[in-house]
Amino acid sequence: METSSAVREVVTLAGRLGLPGDDPELLRDGYNLLVRLRPAPVVARVATVTAVVRDLYRTRTLPHP
């Protein structure tokens, strides 16, 4: 997932939960994407690399139907 689309999804989800996130601040883009949902005192974490590695592990170790 591209960083900008992930940030947009975080802001969208925050809005659905009633959290303000009008001014998101990208704190880190690595194994996890960390986004501060300014002006709320909330930091969202999105697993990025972990999710990809987990999917690769599942497809290589589980038998295919």
C-alpha positions in Angstrom: 0.0 0.0 0.0 1.3 3.4 -0.9 2.0 5.8 2.0 -0.3 8.6 0.9 -3.3 6.2 0.4 -2.6 4.6 3.8 -2.6 8.0 5.5 -5.9 8.9 3.7 -7.4 5.6 5.0 -6.3 6.3 8.5 -7.9 9.8 8.4 -11.1 8.3 6.9 -11.3 5.7 9.7 -10.6 8.3 12.3 -13.5 10.4 11.0 -15.8 7.4 11.2 -14.8 7.0 14.8 -15.4 10.6 15.6 -11.8 11.6 15.9 -10.5 14.8 14.3 -7.7 14.2 11.9 -7.8 17.2 9.7 -4.0 17.7 9.8 -2.3 14.3 9.8 1.4 14.2 10.5 3.4 11.3 9.2 5.8 10.2 12.0 7.3 7.1 10.6 7.1 5.1 7.4 8.9 1.8 8.0 7.7 -1.6 9.3 4.8 0.3 10.7 3.3 3.5 9.4 2.7 6.0 12.3 0.4 8.9 11.8 -0.4 11.6 14.4 -4.1 12.6 14.0 -3.7 16.3 14.7 -5.3 18.0 16.4 -6.4 14.9 18.4 -3.7 13.5 20.8 -3.9 10.2 18.9 -1.2 8.3 17.0 -2.4 5.5 14.6 -0.2 2.6 13.7 -0.7 0.7 10.5 1.3 -2.6 10.0 2.9 -2.4 6.5 5.8 -4.8 6.1 4.5 -7.1 8.8 1.3 -7.7 6.9 3.2 -8.4 3.6 5.6 -10.8 5.3 2.7 -12.6 7.1 0.9 -13.1 3.8 4.1 -14.4 2.1 4.6 -16.9 5.0 1.1 -18.2 4.7 1.2 -18.7 1.0 4.5 -20.6 1.2 3.7 -22.9 4.1 0.0 -23.7 3.7 -0.9 -26.3 1.0 -3.0 -24.9 -1.9 -6.5 -26.4 -2.3 
